[in-house]
Amino acid sequence: MRSSGFSLLEVMIALAILSIVAVAFLRSQAGGMRLAEEANYISLATLLAKEKLAELESKGFSELGKTSGDGGAGFPGFRWEKIVSATGAGYVQKVQLKVLWKEGLNERSLELVTYLAKH
């Protein structure tokens, strides 16, 4: 006579399948959190770059050369580098703005390039 219920083998197989599904779910959650954090850094870097470019555009032509600074209180952990160079046309300047930050052990960067024309 067979008793009703599950055998030990059936329970062990069910637990193994459940464990595999749980590990896959946890990995996807961790990956999602990592991507959300990366998107946050990129958004903040873009905001800092836009702020620096707006300051530059409001002043008009800048001194040629390289300047740099940190993100200040609004953007802790970020720093920026700006290179202003002449172009073939005397009334246009090329501006390269790079925003840098640490993400774990890696240094990441975002670079924007624009041209300013003398009014």
Secondary structure, DSSP 8 states (H G I E B T S, - for coil): ---SS--HHHHHHHHHHHHHHHHHHHHHHHHHHHHHHHHHHHHHHHHHHHHHHHHHHHH-S--SEEEEEE-TTTSTTEEEEEEEEE-SSTTEEEEEEEEEEEETTEEEEEEEEEEEE--
